[in-house]
Amino acid sequence: MLTINFSTIKKSSAPLTHIEEDVQMRPEFFERAKDLLFEAKNVKVTGDMFYQEPYVTGNFKVVADLVVPSSRSLKAVDYHEEFTFTENYSLQTPTKQEMLDEADPIVKVDKDLIDLQTAIEDNILLNIPETILTPEEENEDIFPEGNDWEVVSEQDFEAGKKNQINPAFAELKKLFSEDEEN
């Protein structure tokens, strides 16, 4: 588990404490993320931490190779993720006003330990795109289908609506055609 002491950063004479670590993902993370993520490998975090009363602030960059389910078919998709995030760490529970005033999240530190592992894991999940497709689904507009149902693109749906006859007008059309025959 990747942790760092709040007091170490606070007492450091260096203006920045640099972090560069390979991150091993915990089994409980995969259990928690089982519907969002199949695999995470080559996870690396780099960043800097500094103390500015009353917070230790961390600016981090995370790079990871993930295997995630396609949002269309649930087939495995390789996805390279690269993102940054910033968090403030405090020994005191932040007030509601502090939470509103700060642009970056404030995380209460427990027993002088800043839990970077959980922050990295949470941000990996938060940065998975809502829509992710296999190369075939992306290139060939492949949609799932089953017995008596299918998923269609928005364009196909709109085109189908334009060609669809309103049942009420269809009945009127029959009446007019009967009148013309008589």
N, C-alpha and C positions, 0 to 999 in steps of 0.2 A: 504494500500500500504506500502510495506516494504522499508523504506529509513533510511539513517543514515547521519549525518552531517560530511562533510569533515573536517571542522575546529575542531570538537570534537576529531576525530582521531589524527589530526595533533598536537593538544595541550595536548593530553593525556600524563600523566607521566608514565603510564604503557607501557611496550614494545609492548604488544599485546592487542587488544580489541576483546574479544570473543563474538561470536554471536551464539545463539541457539534459533531458532524460528520455530513455525508451520506457514506455509504459506497458506493463503487463496487465491485461484486463482480468478482473476477478470473476470467478464462476457466478457469484450472485448478480453481477452486472448482466451477464448473458441470460440469466433466469429472468431478471427484471425486463430485459429488452427483447425477449424471445419473439414477439410479434413484429418488431421493428428492425431486427438485425439478426443475421445468421452467423456472421463472423466478423471479427475485427483483428487486423494484424498490422505490423509495422507502425504502431502508434508511437508517435514521438511528440514531445512537448518542449518548446523553447520559450523563454520569457524572462522578464525582469520583475523583481519585487522591491518595493521601497517603503519606508515608514514616513508618513506625514500625519501628524497628530489629528485624530485619534486612530487612524487606520493604517494597516499594512495594505498596500494596493499591489495587485499583480496584473501585469499585461502579458498574455500568453498567446502563442501560436501553436495550433495542433495540426498534425498531418497524420492521416490514417488511411489504410486500405481496407475497405469494408465489403462485405457481401450482404446485400439487402434484398427484400422481396420486391418484385415488380408491383407497382400499384395497380396494374391491370390484371395480371395473371398469377401473381405470387411466385413466379419463377425467380431463381437466384440471379442477381445482377451485381457485377463487380462495380464498385463505386469508390473513386478516390476522393477523399474529403480533406479540405484544407480551410481552416478558419481561424479567426482570432477572437478572444474574449477578454474582458476585464472584470475583476471583482475586487471589492474592498472587504477586508477582514477586520473584525473588531472583537475586543475582549468583553465588551458590554453588549447587551441586547439593544439593538438600535430602536429608537423611538419611531413612531409613525411619521413624525415630521422629518426625521433624518432620512427615512426611506423615501419620502416624497421629494426631498431636496436633492438627493444624490442621483445622478444619471445612471450610475453603475450599481449592481446589486451589493448589498451589505450582508456579509455572512458572519454570524457569531461564531467565534472560535471556542472550541471545547478543550479544556486542559492544556492551553497554550499550543495546541497543534492545529495547523491549517491543513485541512484535508483537500489536497489538490486532486487526488484520485477521483473522488466523487464529482468534483467540479468538472474534470475532464470528461468523465463518463456521461454526465448530464448534458454537457455541451455537444458531445458527439451525437447524442440522440436528437437534440434540438436542431442540429444543423443538417439532418437528413432531409432532402427535399420531399415535399408532399407528393409530387409526381415523379416517378422514376420508372423507366421502361427498359425492356431488353432491347438490344439492337434491332432484332427482327420486328418487334412491336413498333419501334420508332420509325423504321424505314418502310415498312410494308403496311402500316395502319391495321395491324392485326388486333381484333377485339375478341374477347371471350364470347362463347355461345353455348347453348345447351338445347335440351328438348323444348321446343316451342318458345324459346326466348333467345335474344341476342343483344349485345351492346353495340350501339352505333355511334358514329362520330356526331358531333354537334351539327356539322354541315349536312350530313346525310339525314339527320333528324329534321332539320329545317326544310330541306328539299322534299322530304316525304310529307311534311305538313302542307306544303304548297300544292302537291298533287292529290292530296286527300280530299274526297268529296264529303261535304257535310251531309249526314244522313237525312236531315230535314229537307234539304234542297234536292236530294236524290228522289224523295217521295214526290215533291212538286214536279220534278222533271218527268216522272212517270205519268202524272195527271195530265201534263201538257201534251205528252206524246199520245195519250189516249184520246184527247180532244181533237187532235189533228187527224187521227184515223177516222173519227166519226164525222 
